[in-house]
Amino acid sequence: MSAFKDAGHLFRFAGLFVLAFIIFLVVRGYVVPRSFGQYGHYRGAAIGEIAARPVKFAGHETCETCHSDVLDVKSKGKHAHVNCEACHGPLAKHADDPSSVTPVKPDTAVLCARCHTASAAKPKGFPQVDPVDHSNGVPCETCHQPHSPAIEAAAAPAASAGGAK
Amino acid sequence: MNLSRRHFLVLMPAAAVAWKAVLAGTPEQAPNYKLSDHWWGMLIDVPKCIGCGNCVRACQAENDVPDGYFRTWVERYHVEDENMTNPEVISPDGGKEGFPVAKEDAGKYFFVPKMCNHCTDSPCTQVCPVGATFVTPDGVVLIDQKYCLGCAYCVQACPYGCRYIHPEKKVADKCTLCYHRITKGLTTACCENCPTGARQLVDLKNPKDPIHEFLKTHPVQVLKPQMATGAKAYYNGLDGSVR
């Protein structure tokens, strides 16, 4: 007992430290988000927040559920691997509400030229033309159906699709 | 208030319906998505790229990327026969509207799409002083924009130049590998809109993913391998002059 006879001031000092530590824990509890440290040194809830952002491109599977007629034509042509929204633009809103949001028909003069304008930088096997030399201003879709662009193949699938109906 | 047992039994289903309506307002979670089941990456097939800029436009549309900033962009390399160490690299407006026509017979040309490499040991996440950027358990480098201070340490740390400070939000921004799409079973906006299949989302933890066979049989490389970032953007047929 005698050892602590004159230690009162030390206990008061220690008490102050304990109090400060408790205040620190309480403040920390309020300030640090609950999910911090759930997966690592970051706010775990951020993953869910980022995953919840809205989708703008519906994805070709969504398009194909309604537009199976276009899929039938496209899957037989050279553009089978070009997805719908690559040309038609982001259309998740149209997929959610097909009647009120309708897509604008793309301008083939711009669209076709983006990929098919001849340039030495493009892979050699890729079909490319000089637009002026090739058509001299005649719109591409006059000869090429964008969903199945090969001229000789374009007529055949259209006829068979009509026969199926 | 006096609540009889009869009233209570009537109110219970009503409360359940109300609670369901409350939950309906909460963000949609992919029902079967498990973080531990995936390890995402990207395959970029350089010989297939035609430099159309579809990926850049799609990324900007999907993620509201401000004009003049890029989460992905396309570079055109021009390597002349007698100047191999000094390639001419252009990327006008990120390649968004394509490239000027290249002349024939003047060395080698090719396109290289660039994006966040979603590194396993990413330098950018290591320098963040507040834990606002991180590698998720499924291998995607993300930014918690509510936590980011905008100090731009990560912008400097990224060896690939894939980050920027968002001009309005004043916080770091970058490719999320379309995390909001891949967790719902969709592919990224750039892959969805690539007309030649030059970009493909890959899941390295999926044993059925064709990437495993592809990596075995093709000359695949990552950018700046000497930096040991554990980059997961795999480039097929990448020329040695690309840096």
Chai-1 contact restraints between the chains, C-beta under 6 A:
chainA,res_idxA,chainB,res_idxB,connection_type,confidence,min_distance_angstrom,max_distance_angstrom,comment,restraint_id
A,Y39,B,P137,contact,1.0,0.0,6.0,A-B,restraint_1
A,G40,B,F134,contact,1.0,0.0,6.0,A-B,restraint_2
A,H41,B,G131,contact,1.0,0.0,6.0,A-B,restraint_3
A,Y42,B,G131,contact,1.0,0.0,6.0,A-B,restraint_4
A,Y42,B,F134,contact,1.0,0.0,6.0,A-B,restraint_5
A,R43,B,D144,contact,1.0,0.0,6.0,A-B,restraint_6
A,R43,B,Y147,contact,1.0,0.0,6.0,A-B,restraint_7
A,A46,B,D144,contact,1.0,0.0,6.0,A-B,restraint_8
A,I47,B,T136,contact,1.0,0.0,6.0,A-B,restraint_9
A,I50,B,L142,contact,1.0,0.0,6.0,A-B,restraint_10
A,I50,B,T176,contact,1.0,0.0,6.0,A-B,restraint_11
A,I50,B,Y179,contact,1.0,0.0,6.0,A-B,restraint_12
A,A51,B,Y179,contact,1.0,0.0,6.0,A-B,restraint_13
A,A51,B,H180,contact,1.0,0.0,6.0,A-B,restraint_14
A,A51,B,T183,contact,1.0,0.0,6.0,A-B,restraint_15
A,A52,B,P27,contact,1.0,0.0,6.0,A-B,restraint_16
A,R53,B,H180,contact,1.0,0.0,6.0,A-B,restraint_17
A,V55,B,R181,contact,1.0,0.0,6.0,A-B,restraint_18
A,K56,B,A61,contact,1.0,0.0,6.0,A-B,restraint_19
A,K56,B,E62,contact,1.0,0.0,6.0,A-B,restraint_20
A,F57,B,E62,contact,1.0,0.0,6.0,A-B,restraint_21
A,F57,B,A189,contact,1.0,0.0,6.0,A-B,restraint_22
A,F57,B,E192,contact,1.0,0.0,6.0,A-B,restraint_23
A,G59,B,L186,contact,1.0,0.0,6.0,A-B,restraint_24
A,G59,B,E192,contact,1.0,0.0,6.0,A-B,restraint_25
A,H81,B,G197,contact,1.0,0.0,6.0,A-B,restraint_26
A,V82,B,P195,contact,1.0,0.0,6.0,A-B,restraint_27
A,N83,B,E192,contact,1.0,0.0,6.0,A-B,restraint_28
A,A86,B,N54,contact,1.0,0.0,6.0,A-B,restraint_29
A,A86,B,N193,contact,1.0,0.0,6.0,A-B,restraint_30
A,A86,B,P195,contact,1.0,0.0,6.0,A-B,restraint_31
A,P90,B,A61,contact,1.0,0.0,6.0,A-B,restraint_32
A,R114,B,C52,contact,1.0,0.0,6.0,A-B,restraint_33
A,R114,B,G98,contact,1.0,0.0,6.0,A-B,restraint_34
A,C115,B,I50,contact,1.0,0.0,6.0,A-B,restraint_35
A,C115,B,C52,contact,1.0,0.0,6.0,A-B,restraint_36
A,C115,B,P195,contact,1.0,0.0,6.0,A-B,restraint_37
A,S119,B,V101,contact,1.0,0.0,6.0,A-B,restraint_38
A,S119,B,A102,contact,1.0,0.0,6.0,A-B,restraint_39
A,A120,B,A102,contact,1.0,0.0,6.0,A-B,restraint_40
A,A120,B,E104,contact,1.0,0.0,6.0,A-B,restraint_41
A,A120,B,Y109,contact,1.0,0.0,6.0,A-B,restraint_42
A,A121,B,R76,contact,1.0,0.0,6.0,A-B,restraint_43
A,A121,B,A102,contact,1.0,0.0,6.0,A-B,restraint_44
A,A121,B,Y109,contact,1.0,0.0,6.0,A-B,restraint_45
A,K122,B,I50,contact,1.0,0.0,6.0,A-B,restraint_46
A,P123,B,P47,contact,1.0,0.0,6.0,A-B,restraint_47
A,F126,B,I50,contact,1.0,0.0,6.0,A-B,restraint_48
